[in-house]
Amino acid sequence: MKFDEIYNQIKGILENHDYSGFGYGLYSYEFDITGEGEGKFYLEVRDGAAKIQPFDYRSSTCTMIINSKYMLKMLQHRLTPTSAYSTGRLKIKGDVSAAFRLADTIGLDV
């Protein structure tokens, strides 16, 4: 699978959520996808509205580094973020609590 295919799958899932619970302010998440279809993209939540772009976000609230197959498993509810993080499949640089807040917001079992 190529990066644009993986990105479009993930974007489709992330776009269909209500981020109004984040309130006002800026939260930025960089995703560094490794393995098949590697690449980077970011999710920016500003004042409750989300924007997803296939670019590097250098000053993110947190950066999540994960293999594409594990990322897709998480989004398909076949792997929890907690399990991925505790087994080293998901690495988080920056604010770990912000990463788990995002997971909770998009309905992933943490």
SVG drawing of the C-alpha trace seen along z (x, -y; Angstrom):
<svg xmlns="http://www.w3.org/2000/svg" viewBox="-19 -29 29 36">
<polyline fill="none" stroke="black" stroke-width="0.4" points="0.0,0.0 1.3,-3.5 1.4,-6.4 -1.5,-8.3 -3.7,-5.2 -2.9,-4.9 -3.2,-8.6 -6.6,-8.7 -7.9,-5.8 -6.7,-7.5 -8.0,-10.9 -11.4,-9.5 -11.6,-8.1 -10.2,-11.2 -12.4,-13.7 -15.6,-12.0 -15.3,-13.0 -16.5,-15.8 -13.6,-17.7 -15.6,-20.4 -14.7,-18.9 -11.2,-20.2 -12.5,-23.7 -10.6,-26.8 -6.9,-26.7 -4.5,-24.7 -3.6,-21.1 -1.4,-19.6 -0.6,-16.0 2.1,-14.7 1.9,-11.2 5.1,-9.6 4.1,-6.4 6.8,-3.8 6.9,-0.6 4.9,-0.1 3.6,-3.4 5.8,-5.5 5.2,-9.2 4.1,-12.0 0.9,-13.9 -0.7,-16.0 -4.0,-16.6 -4.5,-20.1 -7.4,-20.8 -8.0,-24.6 -11.0,-25.9 -12.8,-22.5 -12.3,-22.3 -10.0,-19.6 -7.7,-20.0 -5.6,-17.0 -2.8,-17.5 0.0,-15.3 2.9,-17.5 5.4,-17.6 4.3,-19.7 7.5,-20.7 6.1,-22.1 3.4,-19.6 1.8,-19.0 2.9,-15.4 4.4,-13.2 3.2,-9.6 5.5,-7.2 3.9,-4.0 4.0,-1.3 1.2,-1.6 -0.2,1.8 -0.5,1.0 -2.0,-2.4 -4.7,-0.8 -5.3,1.9 -5.9,-0.8 -8.3,-2.7 -10.2,0.6 -10.4,1.2 -8.2,4.3 -5.4,2.8 -5.8,0.4 -3.5,-2.6 -2.5,-1.6 -1.4,1.8 0.4,0.4 2.2,-2.2 3.1,0.3 4.5,2.8 6.6,0.2 4.5,0.4 3.5,-3.2 6.1,-5.8 5.0,-9.2 7.2,-12.2 5.8,-15.2 2.5,-15.3 1.5,-11.7 -1.8,-12.7 -2.7,-14.7 -2.2,-11.6 -4.6,-9.6 -7.1,-12.5 -7.2,-12.3 -7.6,-8.5 -10.5,-8.9 -12.1,-11.7 -12.1,-9.5 -13.6,-6.6 -10.6,-4.3 -10.6,-2.1 -7.6,-3.3"/>
</svg>
